[in-house]
Amino acid sequence: MVLMKIANLFHGTITRSRYFLTGLGLSVAKFFIDWAVIYFVFHKDAQNYFDSIDSYYFLGDTFSSLESLMFQQGELTINLTLLAITLPFMLIGIGLTLKRLNALSIHPWLLILFFVPYLQLFFFAFLSVIPSMGARSGKTKTLKGDWLSQYLPKKPILAAAVSIAITSAFGALIIFFSTHFLRVYGGYLFVGLPFCLGFLTTLLYSPDHEVSFREDMGVGGLSVFFVAIVIFLFFMEGVICILMMLPLALLLSMIGVLCARAVRHSFDSYKGGQLLLLALLLPSLMGFETIGLKPTEWQVTSSVIVKASPEKVWKKVVAFSEIPVPQEFIFKFGIAYPTHATIVGRGVGAVRRCHFNTGDFLEPITQWDEPKLLAFGVESEAEPMTELTFYHNLRPPHLDGYFVSKKGQFRLTQLSDGSTLLEGTTWYSHAMWPETYWHLWSDGIVHQIHMRVLNHIKKVAEES
C-alpha cells in the first residue's frame, strides 16, 4: 500500500514556477535537516561532511548527489542516516520531474537526464524556464504501441518471460562491459543498472495496457534475480558477491518500476526507439563517473578484554600460532581468513607476515612501543576472497586492487584489574561505489577477521 501511494505521487502535471520553488525548497530543507542531524544528533562538525555544493543540487537529491554524499568520510552510522534521509527526497525529485515532463508533453524517456551528473543542472534549468505546452489532464491513459510493442507478446506468462529474458541479457552485457572491459565497479553499475532493469522490464512487459501493481513489482524483481543467475552461470561472478549486491539492486529496481508505472499513467505514446536509446545511454556514461574520485580511507576497530598482563599478550600479538579452522558462516562462503602470523626481526623495520588461506600480508613494522602499541604498514596483501562457484579459478576483476589494506595496529591498554584491553585496527579503501553500501559489507567482514585473530590471542594468552 505504501508503494502504491508513492506511485500516485508521480501522476499529473506541475507548473514551471511551482517546480522550481518546490525543488529549491526541498534542497534548502534537506541541507538543514542533514546539518541538524549531524550537529545535534551525532555532535559532529557538519563542515567535515559537506565538502562540496555538489551534494545539494537543485531538487536536492539526484544520482550524482547521492554518490557525492557516499564519498564523504565519516562513521558508518552517520553515512547510513544521511542515505536514509536522501532516498525520499530523490523519490520526490523523480516525481516532480515526471510531472513537469508531462506538462511539457515531453516523453518520459528524458527522465534519464535526472541521473547524469552536471548535465542534470541544465536539464532542471530547462524544465524550470520552458512554459507548459497546454493543459494535460494527467488522467490514466492507454499507451499507444509502436513498432516495438507490436512484436511483444500479450499473454501475461509469455510477456513476462520475454521481458525478463531481454532485460537479463541486457543487464549481463552491461555488467560484463563495466567490470571486464572498463574495469569499473561504479554507481552506474550498482545504482543505474538496477533502476533501468525495473524500468525497462515493466514497460516491455505491458507496453500498451495497464496491469496490476503486484504484477509489475514481481516482474521487475524477477529481472534482477535472473541477471544474477546469468552472471553466475556465465563465469562472471561468484555467489558471495551476487548476494551482497542483491539487496541494493532489488530496492532500486522497485523505484524503476514505480517510474515506469507513472509513465504508463501520464503519457499516451510508447516509443520503442527511445527505449533502445535509454539502453545505449547507460554504458556510454560508465567510463566517466569515477574520473577525479578518490576512494575514501575507512577505519575499523575491534576489541577484546584478555585476562592477562600486557606483557604476556604482547608476545602473542607480535606473532601468533595456528588458528583452528574457522566455523564462522562468512568464511565458509569464501572470504579470506587469517591462519597464523610470523615475524622476522624486532622493533621498527622488522617484517611481520600475517598468513591467510589465500596468501600472505607483508607488514613492515612502523611503531614498536612494547607492550603498548604495534603498528605496521602493508607492503603486499593476500587476495580478499575465493569465489564460491562451480567453476575453477574464477577471478573477477574486483579481486585485483579494488580492496586495499593500507595499514593496521594493535593497541594494548592495562586495566585496573590487571587484565588487558586489546584493540585491533585496520585502515582500508575499496574502489567500488556507492561506497557507503559496500562500506557496510567491508566493515562487517574486516571486523570478523579482527575477532578471529583477537579471540585466538585472548585464548592462548589466558591459557599460558
C-alpha positions as CSV (number, residue, x, y, z in Angstrom):
1,M,0.0,0.0,0.0
2,V,2.8,2.4,0.8
3,L,4.5,1.8,-2.6
4,M,1.2,2.3,-4.3
5,K,0.7,5.7,-2.6
6,I,4.2,6.7,-3.6
7,A,3.4,5.7,-7.2
8,N,0.4,8.0,-7.2
9,L,2.7,11.0,-6.4
10,F,4.1,10.6,-9.9
11,H,0.9,11.4,-11.8
12,G,-0.4,14.7,-13.2
13,T,1.4,18.0,-14.1
14,I,3.2,20.8,-12.3
15,T,3.8,24.4,-13.4
16,R,7.4,25.7,-14.0
17,S,7.3,28.1,-11.1
18,R,6.0,25.5,-8.7
19,Y,8.6,23.0,-10.0
20,F,11.4,25.5,-9.4
21,L,10.2,26.7,-6.0
22,T,9.4,23.3,-4.7
23,G,12.7,21.9,-5.8
24,L,14.5,24.9,-4.3
25,G,12.6,24.5,-1.0
26,L,13.4,20.8,-0.9
27,S,17.1,21.5,-1.4
28,V,17.2,24.0,1.4
29,A,15.1,21.8,3.7
30,K,17.4,18.8,3.1
31,F,20.5,20.8,3.7
32,F,19.3,22.0,7.1
33,I,17.9,18.5,8.0
34,D,21.3,16.9,7.3
35,W,23.1,19.7,9.1
36,A,20.8,19.4,12.2
37,V,21.2,15.6,12.3
38,I,25.0,15.7,12.1
39,Y,25.3,18.6,14.6
40,F,22.6,17.8,17.1
41,V,22.2,14.0,16.9
42,F,25.8,12.9,16.2
43,H,27.5,16.0,17.7
44,K,29.9,16.4,14.7
45,D,31.2,19.3,12.7
46,A,28.9,19.4,9.7
47,Q,31.6,21.1,7.6
48,N,33.6,17.8,7.6
49,Y,30.8,16.1,5.8
50,F,29.8,18.7,3.2
51,D,33.0,19.3,1.2
52,S,31.1,20.4,-1.9
53,I,28.0,22.2,-3.0
54,D,27.5,19.2,-5.4
55,S,25.8,17.4,-2.5
56,Y,22.9,19.9,-2.8
57,Y,22.0,20.1,-6.5
58,F,18.6,21.5,-7.5
59,L,15.9,19.2,-6.2
60,G,18.4,18.1,-3.6
61,D,19.0,14.5,-4.5
62,T,19.9,13.2,-7.9
63,F,22.1,10.3,-8.6
64,S,25.3,12.2,-8.5
65,S,24.4,14.0,-5.3
66,L,23.8,10.5,-3.8
67,E,27.3,9.5,-4.9
68,S,28.9,12.7,-3.6
69,L,27.3,12.0,-0.3
70,M,28.6,8.5,-0.2
71,F,32.1,9.6,-0.8
72,Q,32.2,11.5,2.4
73,Q,34.4,10.3,5.2
74,G,32.7,9.6,8.5
75,E,31.2,7.0,10.7
76,L,29.1,4.3,9.2
77,T,26.0,5.2,11.3
78,I,26.2,8.8,10.1
79,N,26.5,7.9,6.4
80,L,23.6,5.4,6.6
81,T,21.4,8.0,8.3
82,L,22.2,10.6,5.6
83,L,21.5,8.0,2.9
84,A,18.1,7.2,4.5
85,I,17.3,10.9,4.5
86,T,18.4,11.2,0.9
87,L,16.2,8.4,-0.6
88,P,12.7,10.0,0.0
89,F,14.0,13.4,-1.4
90,M,15.2,11.5,-4.5
91,L,11.8,9.9,-5.0
92,I,10.1,13.3,-4.7
93,G,12.5,14.8,-7.2
94,I,11.8,12.0,-9.7
95,G,8.0,12.5,-9.2
96,L,8.3,16.3,-9.7
97,T,10.3,15.8,-12.9
98,L,7.8,13.4,-14.3
99,K,5.0,15.8,-13.7
100,R,7.0,18.6,-15.4
101,L,7.7,16.4,-18.4
102,N,4.0,15.6,-18.6
103,A,3.2,19.4,-18.5
104,L,5.6,20.0,-21.4
105,S,4.3,17.0,-23.4
106,I,7.8,15.6,-23.5
107,H,8.2,11.8,-23.4
108,P,9.4,10.5,-20.1
109,W,12.5,8.7,-21.5
110,L,14.2,12.1,-21.0
111,L,14.0,11.3,-17.2
112,I,17.3,9.6,-17.6
113,L,19.0,13.0,-17.6
114,F,17.9,13.3,-13.9
115,F,20.7,10.8,-13.1
116,V,23.5,12.3,-15.3
117,P,26.0,14.3,-13.2
118,Y,26.3,18.1,-14.1
119,L,24.2,17.7,-17.3
120,Q,21.2,17.4,-14.9
121,L,21.7,21.0,-13.9
122,F,20.9,22.2,-17.4
123,F,18.0,19.8,-17.5
124,F,16.5,21.2,-14.4
125,A,17.0,24.8,-15.7
126,F,15.3,23.9,-18.9
127,L,12.3,22.4,-17.1
128,S,12.1,25.5,-14.9
129,V,12.1,28.0,-17.8
130,I,10.1,26.5,-20.7
131,P,6.4,27.2,-20.4
132,S,3.9,24.3,-20.3
133,M,2.6,23.2,-23.7
134,G,-1.1,23.2,-22.7
135,A,-3.4,21.5,-20.3
136,R,-3.0,17.8,-19.9
137,S,-5.4,16.2,-17.5
138,G,-2.8,13.7,-16.2
139,K,-5.6,11.1,-16.1
140,T,-4.8,7.4,-16.7
141,K,-4.3,6.7,-20.4
142,T,-3.7,3.6,-22.5
143,L,-0.4,3.7,-24.2
144,K,-0.4,3.5,-28.0
145,G,2.1,0.9,-29.1
146,D,4.6,1.4,-31.9
147,W,6.8,-1.0,-33.9
148,L,8.4,-2.5,-30.9
149,S,5.3,-3.1,-28.9
150,Q,3.8,-5.0,-31.9
151,Y,6.5,-7.7,-31.6
152,L,6.0,-8.2,-27.9
153,P,3.6,-11.0,-26.7
154,K,0.3,-10.1,-25.0
155,K,-0.2,-13.3,-22.8
156,P,1.0,-12.5,-19.3
157,I,3.3,-15.5,-18.8
158,L,4.9,-15.2,-22.2
159,A,5.2,-11.4,-21.9
160,A,6.9,-11.8,-18.5
161,A,9.3,-14.4,-19.9
162,V,10.2,-12.3,-22.9
163,S,10.7,-9.0,-21.0
164,I,12.8,-10.8,-18.3
165,A,14.9,-12.5,-21.0
166,I,15.6,-9.2,-22.8
167,T,16.5,-7.3,-19.7
168,S,18.5,-10.2,-18.3
169,A,20.7,-10.3,-21.4
170,F,20.9,-6.5,-21.4
171,G,21.9,-6.5,-17.7
172,A,24.6,-9.2,-18.1
173,L,26.1,-7.4,-21.1
174,I,26.3,-4.1,-19.1
175,I,27.9,-5.9,-16.2
176,F,30.5,-7.5,-18.4
177,F,31.2,-4.2,-20.2
178,S,31.6,-2.3,-16.9
179,T,33.6,-4.9,-15.0
180,H,35.7,-6.7,-17.6
181,F,36.1,-4.1,-20.3
182,L,36.1,-0.7,-18.4
183,R,37.1,-2.4,-15.1
184,V,34.8,0.0,-13.2
185,Y,32.6,-1.0,-10.3
186,G,30.7,2.2,-10.0
187,G,27.4,3.8,-9.3
188,Y,26.0,3.4,-12.8
189,L,26.6,-0.3,-12.4
190,F,25.1,-0.8,-8.9
191,V,22.5,2.0,-8.9
192,G,21.8,2.9,-12.6
193,L,21.5,-0.6,-13.9
194,P,19.1,-1.9,-11.3
195,F,16.9,1.1,-11.8
196,C,16.9,0.5,-15.6
197,L,16.1,-3.2,-15.1
198,G,12.9,-2.4,-13.2
199,F,12.0,0.5,-15.5
200,L,12.6,-1.4,-18.8
201,T,11.1,-4.7,-17.7
202,T,7.9,-3.0,-16.6
203,L,7.5,-1.3,-20.0
204,L,8.4,-4.3,-22.0
205,Y,6.0,-6.5,-20.0
206,S,3.0,-4.3,-20.7
207,P,3.8,-1.6,-23.3
208,D,0.2,-0.7,-24.3
209,H,-2.0,-1.7,-21.4
210,E,-2.2,-1.4,-17.6
211,V,-1.5,-4.3,-15.3
212,S,-1.7,-4.7,-11.5
213,F,0.9,-3.2,-9.2
214,R,1.8,-6.6,-7.9
215,E,2.5,-8.0,-11.4
216,D,4.8,-5.1,-12.2
217,M,6.8,-5.5,-9.0
218,G,7.0,-9.2,-9.5
219,V,8.4,-9.0,-13.0
220,G,10.8,-6.2,-12.1
221,G,12.1,-8.2,-9.1
222,L,12.5,-11.3,-11.2
223,S,14.6,-9.4,-13.8
224,V,17.2,-8.7,-11.1
225,F,17.3,-12.3,-9.9
226,F,17.6,-13.6,-13.5
227,V,20.5,-11.2,-14.1
228,A,22.2,-12.6,-11.0
229,I,21.7,-16.1,-12.4
230,V,23.1,-15.2,-15.8
231,I,26.3,-13.6,-14.5
232,F,26.8,-16.6,-12.2
233,L,26.3,-19.2,-15.0
234,F,28.4,-17.2,-17.5
235,F,31.5,-17.2,-15.3
236,M,31.4,-13.5,-14.3
237,E,30.8,-13.5,-10.5
238,G,30.6,-15.9,-7.5
239,V,27.8,-16.4,-5.1
240,I,29.0,-14.2,-2.3
241,C,29.4,-11.1,-4.4
242,I,25.9,-11.6,-6.0
243,L,24.3,-12.0,-2.6
244,M,26.0,-8.8,-1.4
245,M,24.6,-6.9,-4.4
246,L,21.0,-8.1,-4.3
247,P,19.5,-6.0,-1.5
248,L,20.5,-2.7,-3.1
249,A,19.6,-3.9,-6.6
250,L,16.1,-5.0,-5.6
251,L,15.4,-1.7,-3.8
252,L,16.4,0.3,-6.9
253,S,14.6,-1.9,-9.3
254,M,11.4,-1.2,-7.4
255,I,12.0,2.6,-7.8
256,G,12.4,1.9,-11.6
257,V,9.1,0.0,-11.6
258,L,7.3,2.9,-9.9
259,C,8.7,5.3,-12.5
260,A,7.6,3.1,-15.4
261,R,4.1,2.8,-14.0
262,A,4.0,6.6,-13.8
263,V,4.9,6.7,-17.5
264,R,2.0,4.5,-18.4
265,H,-0.4,6.6,-16.4
266,S,0.7,10.0,-17.7
267,F,1.6,9.5,-21.4
268,D,-0.2,8.1,-24.3
269,S,2.6,7.0,-26.7
270,Y,5.1,4.2,-26.4
271,K,8.4,4.9,-28.1
272,G,10.4,1.8,-28.8
273,G,13.3,3.8,-30.3
274,Q,13.7,5.9,-27.2
275,L,13.6,2.7,-25.1
276,L,16.6,1.5,-27.1
277,L,18.3,4.9,-26.7
278,L,18.0,4.6,-23.0
279,A,19.6,1.2,-23.1
280,L,22.5,2.5,-25.0
281,L,22.9,5.6,-22.8
282,L,23.8,3.7,-19.6
283,P,27.1,2.1,-20.9
284,S,28.1,5.3,-22.6
285,L,28.2,7.1,-19.2
286,M,30.0,4.4,-17.2
287,G,33.5,5.3,-18.2
288,F,33.2,8.9,-16.8
289,E,31.8,8.5,-13.4
290,T,35.0,7.8,-11.4
291,I,37.1,10.5,-13.0
292,G,38.8,12.5,-10.3
293,L,37.2,10.5,-7.5
294,K,39.5,9.2,-4.8
295,P,38.3,6.2,-2.7
296,T,37.7,7.0,1.0
297,E,40.0,5.5,3.6
298,W,37.9,3.7,6.2
299,Q,38.8,2.6,9.7
300,V,37.6,-0.5,11.6
301,T,38.5,-1.1,15.3
302,S,37.6,-4.3,17.2
303,S,38.5,-5.2,20.8
304,V,38.5,-7.9,23.4
305,I,39.5,-8.0,27.1
306,V,42.2,-10.5,27.9
307,K,42.7,-11.8,31.4
308,A,46.4,-11.5,31.2
309,S,49.0,-8.7,31.6
310,P,50.0,-6.6,28.5
311,E,53.5,-8.2,28.6
312,K,52.0,-11.7,28.1
313,V,49.5,-10.5,25.5
314,W,52.2,-8.7,23.6
315,K,54.1,-11.9,22.9
316,K,51.0,-13.4,21.2
317,V,50.3,-10.2,19.3
318,V,53.7,-9.9,17.6
319,A,53.4,-13.5,16.2
320,F,50.6,-16.0,16.9
321,S,50.2,-19.7,16.4
322,E,48.0,-21.6,14.1
323,I,44.3,-20.7,14.4
324,P,41.8,-23.6,14.2
325,V,39.7,-24.0,11.0
326,P,37.0,-21.2,11.1
327,Q,33.5,-22.1,12.0
328,E,32.1,-18.7,11.1
329,F,29.5,-18.7,8.4
330,I,31.0,-15.9,6.3
331,F,34.4,-17.7,6.0
332,K,32.8,-20.8,4.6
333,F,31.4,-18.7,1.8
334,G,34.9,-17.9,0.5
335,I,36.0,-14.7,2.4
336,A,39.8,-14.9,3.2
337,Y,40.7,-15.6,6.8
338,P,44.0,-15.5,8.8
339,T,45.7,-18.7,9.8
340,H,48.8,-17.6,11.8
341,A,51.5,-14.9,11.9
342,T,55.3,-14.8,12.0
343,I,57.8,-12.0,12.4
344,V,61.5,-11.5,11.3
345,G,63.4,-9.0,13.4
346,R,62.5,-6.8,16.3
347,G,61.5,-3.2,16.6
348,V,60.8,-0.7,13.8
349,G,61.9,-2.2,10.5
350,A,61.0,-5.7,11.4
351,V,58.8,-7.6,9.0
352,R,55.6,-9.3,10.2
353,R,53.9,-11.8,7.9
354,C,50.2,-12.5,8.5
355,H,49.3,-15.7,6.7
356,F,45.8,-16.1,5.2
357,N,44.3,-19.1,3.5
358,T,44.6,-17.1,0.2
359,G,48.1,-15.7,0.6
360,D,50.2,-13.5,2.9
361,F,50.1,-9.9,4.2
362,L,53.6,-8.5,4.3
363,E,53.6,-5.9,7.2
364,P,56.7,-3.8,7.9
365,I,56.6,-2.6,11.5
366,T,56.3,1.3,11.7
367,Q,55.8,1.6,15.5
368,W,57.1,-0.7,18.3
369,D,56.1,0.5,21.7
370,E,56.3,-2.7,23.8
371,P,53.9,-3.6,25.4
372,K,51.5,-0.9,24.3
373,L,51.4,-0.4,20.6
374,L,52.4,-2.4,17.5
375,A,51.7,-0.5,14.2
376,F,52.6,-1.7,10.7
377,G,52.1,-0.8,7.0
378,V,51.0,-3.2,4.3
379,E,53.6,-3.9,1.6
380,S,51.6,-6.7,-0.1
381,E,48.4,-8.4,0.7
382,A,46.5,-11.7,0.1
383,E,43.5,-12.0,-2.1
384,P,40.4,-10.9,-0.3
385,M,38.3,-13.9,-1.2
386,T,37.9,-17.2,-3.1
387,E,34.8,-17.0,-5.2
388,L,32.1,-19.6,-4.4
389,T,31.3,-21.0,-7.8
390,F,31.0,-24.2,-9.9
391,Y,34.0,-23.1,-12.0
392,H,37.6,-23.5,-11.2
393,N,39.9,-20.4,-11.0
394,L,37.1,-17.8,-11.4
395,R,38.8,-14.5,-11.0
396,P,36.6,-11.4,-11.4
397,P,38.5,-8.0,-11.8
398,H,37.5,-6.8,-8.3
399,L,39.9,-9.3,-6.8
400,D,42.8,-7.2,-8.2
401,G,43.4,-4.0,-6.3
402,Y,39.9,-3.0,-5.6
403,F,40.1,-3.7,-1.9
404,V,43.3,-2.2,-0.5
405,S,44.5,-2.6,3.1
406,K,46.5,0.5,4.0
407,K,47.9,-0.1,7.5
408,G,47.0,-1.7,10.8
409,Q,47.8,-1.7,14.5
410,F,47.4,-3.5,17.8
411,R,46.9,-1.3,20.9
412,L,47.2,-2.8,24.4
413,T,45.8,-1.0,27.5
414,Q,46.3,-2.3,31.0
415,L,43.0,-2.2,33.0
416,S,42.7,-1.7,36.7
417,D,42.2,-5.4,37.5
418,G,45.4,-6.3,35.7
419,S,43.7,-7.5,32.5
420,T,44.4,-6.1,29.1
421,L,42.1,-4.3,26.6
422,L,43.4,-5.5,23.2
423,E,42.3,-3.4,20.2
424,G,42.9,-4.2,16.6
425,T,42.5,-1.5,13.9
426,T,42.7,-1.7,10.1
427,W,42.6,1.2,7.6
428,Y,41.4,0.3,4.2
429,S,39.8,1.5,1.0
430,H,37.9,0.0,-1.9
431,A,37.2,1.3,-5.4
432,M,33.6,0.2,-5.5
433,W,30.7,2.6,-5.5
434,P,28.3,3.6,-3.9
435,E,30.9,3.5,-1.2
436,T,28.5,3.7,1.8
437,Y,26.8,0.5,0.7
438,W,29.9,-1.5,0.1
439,H,31.5,0.0,3.2
440,L,28.7,-1.6,5.2
441,W,29.8,-5.1,4.0
442,S,33.5,-4.4,4.2
443,D,33.3,-3.2,7.8
444,G,31.5,-6.3,8.8
445,I,34.0,-8.6,7.1
446,V,37.0,-6.8,8.5
447,H,35.5,-7.0,11.9
448,Q,35.0,-10.7,11.6
449,I,38.7,-11.1,10.6
450,H,39.7,-9.0,13.6
451,M,37.7,-11.1,16.0
452,R,39.1,-14.3,14.7
453,V,42.6,-13.1,15.5
454,L,41.8,-11.3,18.7
455,N,39.8,-14.2,20.2
456,H,42.7,-16.5,19.3
457,I,45.2,-14.3,21.0
458,K,42.9,-14.0,24.0
459,K,42.6,-17.8,24.3
460,V,46.3,-18.6,24.0
461,A,47.4,-15.7,26.3
462,E,44.9,-16.7,29.0
463,E,45.9,-20.4,28.7
464,S,49.6,-19.5,29.0
